[in-house]
Amino acid sequence: MRLKLVKLALLSALVACWLMVQPLALLTQAIAPKAGNAQTAAAVSPQTPEVPDADLLFRQGIAHYQANRFEAAIASWQSALEAYQQAQNLERVGAISNAIAAAHLKLSQYAAAATWAQQALTLAEAQNDVNAQAQSLGNLGIAYLEQGNYWQAIETYQRSLDLTPAALETPEAASETEAHLLGLLSNAYSALGDYDRAIALQTRSLEMAQSLGNSALEATALGNLGALHTTVGNYSTAIEYYQSGLRLAESIHDSTGIAYTLKNLGVAYHALNNVPQAIGYYQQSLIIARSLSQPQLEAAALTNLGIAYEDLGDYRQAIALHGESLAIARLSNDPQMVAQSLNNLGHAQLGANQLAEAAATLQQAIEILDRLRQHLSDLYTVSIFDTQVYTYNLLQQVLVAQADYARALEIAEQGRTRALVSLVANQQSAVITVSVADIQALAREQQTTLVEYSAVPDDAFKFQGKQRGRISELFIWVIQPTGEISFRRQAISLEQPLESLIAQSRSQIGGRGIFRSIRVAPAQVTETGNPLQTLYEILIAPIQDLLPAAATDPVILIPHENLFLVPFAALQAADETYLIEHHTLAIAPSIQLLGLTQTDPTVTLSATSQALVVGNPAMPSLALSPGEIPQILPPLPGAEQEAAAIAQLFHTAALTGVQATETAIAAQMPQAALIHLATHGLLDLDLPSTEPNRLHIPGAIALTPSATADGWLTAAEIAALHLHAELVVLSACDTGLGEITGDGVLGLARSLLGAGAKSTVVSLWAVPDAPTAELMIAFYQQLLQGSNKAQALRRAMLKTKASYPAPGAWAAFVLIGNSN
């Protein structure tokens, strides 16, 4: 069977924003290698000794730079530099160092650019020259960004922004430089996958450029906004930005801007499946790029042409074009460009059935992507990994085509929860790997059946940014308690998308998604058929013969992408029995994380374990929609009764009402072995971030406000705790939901595991009060009678099902992490 191919990175390389290659030196009077400023650039302050020959070489370098003869500019400036050094003209030494950095940026020689920019910065700091510091920092930030040091780039740009008002003599000059820096900062956030912040920054840059009447800056910002909107799939908006930017670039004869905009227009039309028009734009861009000696632009145009020829079935031509692009990328020392070029070459090799070559090429790409994520914060590791996941998926497809199913499983594991695994292992600076032998050993040690899913996108999908294609096939691995590995694959009809089936199944149950209500509203199901049975046929039937016969034997499911939303316990066989009736289930974001959450088998929860039990706090206020007056959330009497009964089982007192303050609960959580919170849970709570330069984690638990806390224990606040709990139960609405990323579900459950909890029980929809109380009490009773966590949850579900047969009442909760 022919594999569905992922058209990855059509637009990663394509939408590389052309502001990235505009060195800050272009906008400064210290160097100012642009038309009309040669005299200013050559001027010497009264305190600076003149060096006539060097001054001439300096002006020659500027002329070369303006004519795009960057290597000649570097040669002239280096000759001038020697004379200035002999004359101890440190001001000019610093200015020329920064000019050379700008020229190296134009040549995509980023390591050299960083060296020269750092030298210029050191000299500027020694002379207390704030203006020169701001310029040097700007160019240093570009070099960091292009080498994949994203957070360093952001910090460097921010330093330059902070210096800008003091660095320049006029408000207009300061505003111009600030607008430029905002665009560069936008590019850095875009590289990290934080597109909302990138668009906001780029919009500010555009507005400032327009108010200044600076057509070059305005054209740049328009082009970058077009690139960002292309990345998030807003193609019509992107084309409008591009066309506006193209008109401006043509009016000011900006050849570089014209070339980048033509390339990006090709991207937008390519994404809209207008391949002939896209090829025309790419070829125009390539011609200009070569005439300007712009290697980064040339590589991007070659990449896009390669993918276009792939779409036409001409793999030989595609491979040749991708090879040219890769050669340029390697010379530039830009690791992200190299990884993208390798990915696209590997894709073309797969299309040409050159499987061994494709596997080797994609493995190289993955090694680079792994290094790019080192030393980032947890959330930005999540964000950037979300832009990289399809390279791992593509390698899985190649390995499956080679029938190397074990190695494909290793890559499936390597392509998920990278950030969370590093966080739990406390090794954010290392690349943590997992082998088939490790996976088999874990299955044998835990005597557990592991089931790992991997979603393969639609063949027609062209990846850009964090977008996802519709699932066209599932790869499924089953690892038996003996360590034996079996592989199955399941085709998905695009006429009945899996994503739609999952949404229908949740709607049928009553899980409508994200909303602020503890009650389950009656679902209005208009779909025909039974999506719970259809999902069973897709997800379970292909592996049914591989699952254990005994209902009490554990089965740990490792979902992927939207499969995290599947109510597995409620999936129905043809005989209308539910999956939970036949199997003991738990969920893990990855097999590797499951290994990290295992505990000493002698450590078990008992009636004497230190338990923190909370129920029905005095609720905080919340505006149910923008502009509304905040209202106190309704009380949950069932949750209070639930907490009292559970506390009694553990010989402790439940914290309820005004006792259950956020301050008190957060202080006690690190000491508890068991944490049970029965209250309101909200997923889409949008509270102001205390760290504006960090991404948002969705999710919050309602507790009692105090003088020092607002009553919302957020996922971000939980992530900052140091927990030692064997089990955390969030008996509340939607606590298992969140933002689905390449690293798994970003939300409350992830924060708990990242903070140190070994396992957590969370909900997939808004749960009804009374059935939830019954289920939770039964769960702890079973746990204290000797059942492990997964067995206890299954038995509690079945008991609750006897009283409340509808799966919306009993199937919402899932156990994530250690099942013992």
N, C-alpha and C positions, 0 to 999 in steps of 0.2 A: 504493500500500500504506500502510495506516495505521501510524503510528509507535507503538512501545511507549514509554509515558511513564514517567518516573522520578518517583515520589511523594516528592520530596526534602523534607527539613527538616520533616516532620511533627513530629518530636520535638526538633529543635534549639531552636526557639522554645518548644516545649511544655515541655521539661524544664528550662527556665531555673530553676535552683534558688531557692526562695524565700528562702533565707538571704542571697542576694545583695542583696536590697533591705532588709535589716535593718541599719541603720546601727549602728556600734559604740556611738554615743552612747546608745543605748537601755539599755545595760547599765552605765552609769557614773553615779556619784553627783554628778559635777561638773555634769552636765546632767540626766540621769535623767528624761526626759519620759515617765514611765510611772506607773501608778496607785500611790499610796502614798508617793511620793517627792517630792511638791511642796514639802513643808516643808524637806526636806534640800536640795533644789535651791535654795531661796531663802535658805538660811542663808549668812551672811557671816562670814568669819574675823575675828578681832580686829584683824588688821593691815590689813583691807580697809575703806576708807571706804564708808559706806552712801550710796546714792543712792535715796531712797524711791520716786520716780516710776519710775525705771528698774527697780528691784526689782519693782514692781508689773507693769510691762510684761513683765519676764522671766517672772514667774509666769503671766501671761496667755498668753504664747507657749507655755509648757509645756502649759497647758490646751487650747489650740488643737491642739497636736501630738498630744496623747493622744486627741483627738476626730477625728483624721485631717483636720483643717483646716490643711493644711501651708502654703498661701499666707498664711493669716491669721497663722500662727505666725511666718513669716518677717517679715511686716510689723511685728508686735509686737517681735520681737527686734531688727530694724534700728533701730526707734525707741529701744529701750533702749540699743543699741550707741552711739548718738551721745552719750547722756548719760554712759555709762561712759567713753567716750573723753575727754570734757571733764573728767571727774573723775580722769582718768589711772588708772582702775581696770583695770590690764592683765590681772589674773586673770580678771575678768568679761568683758573684751573677747575674750580667748581662748576662754572657755567659750561665749560667744554665737556666736563665729565657727564653732566646731565644731558647735553646735546648728543653725545655719543650713545648714551643710554637710549635716547629717543630713536636714533637711527637703528640701533640693534632691535628695538621693538618693531620698527617698520620691516625689518628683515626676519622677524619671528625668531630671533636669537635671544631667547628670554633669560637664559642663565647669564650670558654676557651683559644683557641690559640690567639685570639685578645687581651685578657687581659694580657697574659704572654708576648706577643710581645711588647705591649705598655709599660709594666713595664721595659722590656729590653731596649727599646728605651729611656725611661726617664733616666735610669741610664747611658746609653751611652752618651746622651747629657750632662749630668752633669759632665762627665769625659772628654768631648771633644774627645771621641773615635769615629772617623769618620768611621772606619771599622765596629765597632759594630753597629753604627747607620744604615749603609747601609744594614747589615744583618737583623736587626730588622724590618726595613721598608719593606724589601722584604717579610718577613713572615706575617707582618701585612697586606700588600696588598693582599696576598692570602686569609687571613681570611675575609677581607672586601668583596672580590670578591665572595667567597662562601656563604656569608650571603646576597648577593644581593645588596651590597653597591658599585655599579659599578664605579661611578665617583670618590668616595673616593679611590677605589683600583687603578684607573689610576693615580690619583694625588700622591698616596703613592709610586707606582712603579717609577714614574718620579722623585720623590725626591731621591729615592735610586739610580737611574741611574745617577743623577747629582752628587751624593757623591762618586760613585764608583771609578773614576780615582784617587781621593785623598785618598781613603780608603785603597787601596791595594798597596803593595810594588813593585810589578813587573807589567809590561804591560800585561804579559800573564795572570796573576791572574785577573787583571782588565777586560781584554777582556772576560775571561771565565764567570765572574759574569755578565758582561754586556749582553753577549749572553743569559744567563739564564733569566735575567730581561726582555730582549726584548721578549722572549717567553711568560713570564707572562703577559706583557703588551698586547701582541697579544691576549691572552685569554680574557682579560678584554674587549677589543674592539669587540671580537667575541661575548661575552655575550650581548653586546649592539646591535648586528646585523650589525656592521660596518666591513663586511667581507673583503672588499678590503684593508682596513688599517691593519686588522689582518693578512692577507696573506703577505703583504709587510713586516711587522715586523717579522713574523715568518721566512720569507725567509732570512732576515738579520741575524737572530739568527742561521739559518742553515749554512750560508756562514761563519760566525765567528767560529762556532764549527768545520767546516771542515778545516779552516785555522789553527786552534789550534791542530788539530788531536785528538779532544776530542770525542771519539766514543759514550759515554753516552749522551752528549749533542746533538750530531748529530742524534742519534736514536730518541731522544725526539722531536727534531724539525721536523724530517721526519714524525713521527707519528702525530704531530699536523697539519702539512701541509696536510696530508691525511685526517684528520678530517675536516679541513676547506673546502677542495675540495669536500668532501662528502656532506657537508652542502649546498654547492651551486650547487650540482648535477653533478659534474665532476667525475663520479664514476671510470672510467678507470684510470684517473690521480691519483685519491685517492688510488686505489689498488697498483699502481706502488710505490707510497710513502710508503704505509704500508709494502709492501714486502721488500723494501730496509731497512726500519726501523726494521722489524722483524729479518732480517739477522744480522744486527748490534747488536740488543738486545740479540740474541742468542749467538753471538760471545763473548760478555762480561758477559754472564750469568745474565742478568738483568731480573729477573722474573717478576717484576712489569711491565716493558716495554713490555715484551712478552705478558702478560695477556691483557693489554690495546690494543695492536695491534691486537691480535686475536679477541677481541671483536669488534674492529672497522672494521676489515676485514669482519666479519660477517654482520656488518651494510651495507657495500658496496654491498655484494652479496645479502643481503635481499632486498635492494633497486632495484637490478636487477632481483628480483623475483625468485632467487635461494634459496628458503626457507630451503631445507634440508642441503645445504652446510652452510648456515647461522647458523642454529641450532648447527651444529657441532662446529663451531668456538665459539659460545656463551657458549656452555657447557665446552669447554676447558678453556675458560677465567674464567668461574665461579669456576671451580675446583681450579685454581691457586689463584684466589681472596680469596677464603676461606682459603687456606693454608697459605696465607700471612696476613690474618686478615685485608683485605682492604675493608672496608664497602662500600665506594663510588663505587668502581669497582664491588663489589658483587651486589649492587643495580642496577647498569646499566645493568649487564649481565642478572639479573632476569627480568628486564623490557623488554629487547629485546627478551628473551625467551617467555615472556608472549604474546608479539605481534605476534611472530612467531606461537604460538599455536592458537592464534585468527585466523590467516590466514588459519590454518588447520581446523577451526571450533570447536576446543575444548575450549569452553568458560569457563567451570569449571576449567580446568587447568590454563587457562590464568588469571582468577580472583585470583586464589590462588597465582600465581607467582607475580602478581602486588601487592597483599596484602603484601607479603614478602618484596618486594622492598619498598613499602610505609613505612613499619615499620622501616626499616633501615634509610630511608630518614628523618623520624621524629626524630630519635635519633641523626642524624648528625646536626640538626638545620640549614640545607641548604634549604632556602625557595624555590629556583628555582627547586631543586630536588623534594621537596615535591609536588609542583604544577604539575610538569611533571608526577610524579607517580600517583597523583590523577586524572589527565587527562586520563592517560592510563587505570587506573582502571575503571573510568567512561565509557570509550569507550567499554571496555569488558562487563561491566554491561548492556550497551545499546544493545550490540550484543546478550546478553543472555535474553533480554527483561525484565530486572530488572529495570524498568523505574524510580520508586521512588528512589531507591538506586543510580542510575546514576545521577539523578538531584541533590541530596544532595551532592554527591561526587564532581561533577563539580562546584557546587556553592562554595564549599570550595576552589577549585583551583582558581576560579576567584577572591575571596577575597584576596588570597595571591598575585596573579598577580597585582591586583590594588595597593597593598602596595609596590610592587617592583618598581613601576614607580614613586613613590613620590620622590621629591627633585632632580629629574634629570632636565637637561636643556630641552627646548622644542624639539629640534631636536633629542636628544637622547631618549626622551620619545616616539617620533615617531618611532625611530629605534627599540627600544626594544618591543614596542607594535606590530610592524610588525612581531615579532617572537612569539606572544602570541594569535593572532586573532582566531586561529582555536579552542581554548578551548571555546571561546564565541559561535562560530558557532556550536560546538558539543552540547552545552547545549541547543541552539535553537532547534536542531533536537530532543533532548529528550523531550522538552516541547511540540513541535508540535506532537510528537508521543502520548503524554498524552492529546492532544487536548486543551492544555492551551495556546491558541494563544496570549492572552493579555500579559502573562508573557514572552512568546517568543519574543514579540515585545520589551519589556523592555530590554531583553538581547541583541537583535539586535542593539538597541540604545547604550547600554553600550559597545558594541563591535565595535564602530567606533568613530572617531574624538576625542579620549580621550585627546590627547595633545592639539588640537586646542580649544576644549571647555575649558580646564584649562587655556589656554593662554588668550582667550577672557574674561573669567570670572576673570582673574588675581588671580587664586587660584591654582598655580602649586603644592602646598604642600598638597592639600586636594583631597580626592576622591569624585568627584561630581557625584551624581546619578540622574536618571530620572525615574519617575513612569508613569504608564498608565494614572493616573488622570492628571498628568502634560501635557501629550500629548493631551489628550482629551480637556483640558482647553485651550490649545493653538489653536487647530482647531476651537473651538467655538469662542474664542476671535477674531481670524483673519478671521473667516467665510471662511475658506480655506479647500479644499480637499487635504489631505496629502497622498502620495503614497510612501511607503518604500519598497525597494527591498533588499533581502539578498541572496547571491550566495552560493550554497551548492556544495562542490567539489565532484569529481568523487570518487566512492567507492574504487577504486584500489589505490588511491593516498596515499602516506605515507609522512607526513609533516616533513620537516626539515628546520631549519633556516627561511628564508623568502620566500621559494618556494611556489608556488600556484598550486593546481591541476586544471584540466579542470572543468568547471562548468557543473554539471549534473542535477541540479534542481534549480529553483528559488522559494523562499518564498516571497509572496507579501502581504503587509498589506495596506488597504485603510481606512483612518480615515476621516469620513464625517464631514462637518461643524457642525453637531449636536453632534459630539463626538462619534458616533457609529463606531465600529471597525469591519471590515470584513477581512477575511483571504482567500487567494487563493494560490495555488501552481502550478507550471508549469514545467513539465519535459523537459529536453534538450537532444536532440539526440547527442550522442558522435560522430556519423558519420558525423554530420554537426555542429561542435563546435560553441558555441555562440561567443567565441573569434574571430573565423574566420569570422563569419557573420558580426561582428562589423567592422573588418578590411575591408571586402568587401564593406560594406556600405560607409565607408569613401573613399575608392578608387573610388567607383562609382561616388561619389559627386566631388572628386578631392582633398580630404584631405589626402594627401599621408603620413602624419605623421610629423616627425621632419625634417625640412630642412630650408635652409637660403634663402628664396626668398619670396618677397611680392606677386609674381604672382602665379596663380594656373595653373600648367601644365596640358594638357589634360591627363586624366586617361586612362590607358590601361587595361580595364576590360576584363578578360578572363572567369570569372565565369558565370555560367548559372543562370537564374532566377533573381528575384529582391530582393536583401537582405533587402532593406528598407521595403518591404512588409512582408518579413519573420520575421523581427524584430518586426514589428507591431503585427503580430500574436502571437509572444512569449511574448512581454512586455505589450501590450495594450489590445488586444482582451480578455484575461482572466478577465480583470477588467472593460471592456468598460461599462457594465451596472451600474457600481458604480460611474462613472465619471459624473460631472454636465452636465445638458442639455444646459445651457446657455454658449455660447462661451466666454463671458467676465468674467465668474466666475473663480477664480484662481485655478490652480492645481499645487501643489509644489511636485516635484519628488525628492526622496532621493535615488540616485543610490548607487551601491556597486561595488567595484573592477573595472573591465573593463567597466562596464555600464556607468562610467563617460565619456567615449569616444563616447557614442551613440549620434547621431544627432537627438534627440527626435523630434524637430520641423518638420523634414523632413520625419519622418516615414509615410508610405503610407498605407491607408486602401485598401480593395479589389476594391473599386471604384476609386482608384488612387488619392483620395484627401489626403492632408497632415494633420498631426495631428494638426499643428498650425492653420489650417482653422477651427477647431472645438473646440479648447481649448486654454486658456491663460496659458502659462507655465512659471515656474521658477524652479531653481535647488537649493537644499541645501545639504551640506555634511552630516548633521544629523538634526533630529527634534529638538534636544536639542540646537544645534547651532542656528537654526532658531529662537528659543525663545530668545537667547541672542542678536541677531541682530535686534530685534524689537525696534522701537522708539516711542516716543510720537506721537500719531496720529495727533496732531495739528501742528507738524513740517513737512512741505512739501517744496519741491524745488519750487522756483518761479523765475521770471525774475530778482528779486533783490538779489537772493542768491549769496554768494561770490563764484565765479567760476574761476577756473584755467584751461585755455584752451590752449593746445599746439598742433602745427601741423608742420610737415615737418621741423624738426630742421636741422642745418648744421651737416650732419651725421658723426659719428665716423668711424674709420677704423676697418676692421676685415679680418683675413686670412680665406678664405673659406674652406681650408683644411690644415692639418699639413704640415709645411715646405713652404707654399706659402707666398709670400709677402703680407702683409695686404693691402687691398684696401678700399677706401671710399665707403660706401654703397650708392646705387643710391637714388636720391631724389624722393619725393612722392608729385607731384603737386596737386593731388586730395586731399591728406590729408591736404595740406595747405588751399585749398579752403573750405574744410569741417570745419576746425578750425575757419576760418574767419566767416563763416555763423553761426556757433554755438555761437561764442563769441558775435556776434551781438544780438542774441536772449537774452543773459544775460547781455547786456549793458556793455561789457568789451572788452578789446583788446586781440587778440590771440598772444601768444608768438611763433614766427616762426624763422627759420633761425638761425643766430648767437645769437639771444636773448634767445633761448631755451636751455640754458646750464644746464647740470646736477646739478651744484651747485645751480643755481637760482631756478630750479624747486623743488629740494628736500627741499629747505628752505621754499618755499611757500606752499607745500602740507599740512602740519599740520594745516594751518589756513583755508583751503578751505572747503566749504560745497559740492562743485561739482568739480571733477577733470576729465578732458578729455584729453587723450594723443593719438594723431593720428600720428603714426610713425612706424618704423620697430620694430617688436618683435621677439626675438630669444629664443628658448627653450634650445638648447644644447650648450649654451655659456659656455666655460670652462675657467673661469678666476681664477688666483691664489687666494686661500683663505687667508683672513687676519687673520683667526682663524684656524690654522692648526689642532687643536684638536677638531674641530666641523665638522659635516657633511655638505655637499654641498646642497644648494637649487637651482634647475634648474630654468632658466628664467631670461631675462633681457630686458629692454626697451632702445632703442637707443635715445640718446639726444646729445646735442652739447658738445664736450669736452671743458675743461677749464684748467687753470693752476693747479687746485687742484683736478680735476676729469677727468676720462678717457672717459666720455660720455656714459658709460653703467650703467644705474640705475638697479642694480640687485635685484632679489627677496630677497636676504639676506639684502641688504641695505634698501629695502622697509620695511622689517619686523622690522627693528630697529627704524622706525619712529613712531610718536604718532599722528595718524590721527583722525580727527573728521568728516570725510566726510560722507554724506548720500549716495553718489554714486560716484564710480570711474569707468570710462569707458576706457578700453584699446583697442583703435581702431587700432589693429595691428595683426600681424600673430601669431597664435599658443599660444595666451596668456592664454588660459584656459587649456593648457596641462601641463604635468609635470610628476613626478615620482608617479605612483599609489602605495599607501601604505595602510596599515590597518587604517591609520588616514585620508584617503582621498587622494586627489591629492596634492602632494608637489610641489608647483610652485608659480607663481605670484599671482593668485587669493587667495590662502591660506595666502600668506604674507600680502596682503591688508586687509583681514578680521582679521588676527591676530594683525595687527597694529591699528585696530580700525574702519575701514570702515564698514558701515552697509550693503552695497551691492556693487557688482561689475558686470560689463558687460565685458565678455572676449570671445575670439574666439577659436574654436575647430580645425581650420586649417588655412592655409595661405589664406588670404582674398584678393580678387581683389580690386583695388584702387577705380574705379568709382562707382560700386554698393555699396561699403561700405560707401562712402561719402553720397550717396543718402539715404541710410538706416539710418545713424546717424543723419542727419539733420531732417528726418521725425520723428525719435525717440524723439528728444528734442521738436519738434513742438507739438507732441501729449502729451508729459509730461507737457508742459506749458499750454495746453488746458484743463488739469484736469484729464487726465488718470493717473493711478498709473504706476509704472515702468514696471510691467509685461504686462499690457494692452498696454502701449506705445510701447514696443518692439514688441509685436504681430502685432499691426497695422502697424508699420514701416516695418516689414518683409513682410506683405501682399502687401503693397504699392510697395516695391522694387521688389517683385515677379512679379507684373504686368509688370514691365519694363524688368526684367531679370528672366525669368521663371526657369532656372536651379537652383536647391537648393544650389549648391556651391556658388552662388552669394548672397544668402539672409539668409541661415540657419545656418551660422557658429557661430553666437553670442548667448550666453546664459547669463541669469541673475542669479547670485548666491547670496543668502542671502535674505534680506528683500525685499519683492516684492511690498510693498505699496509705 
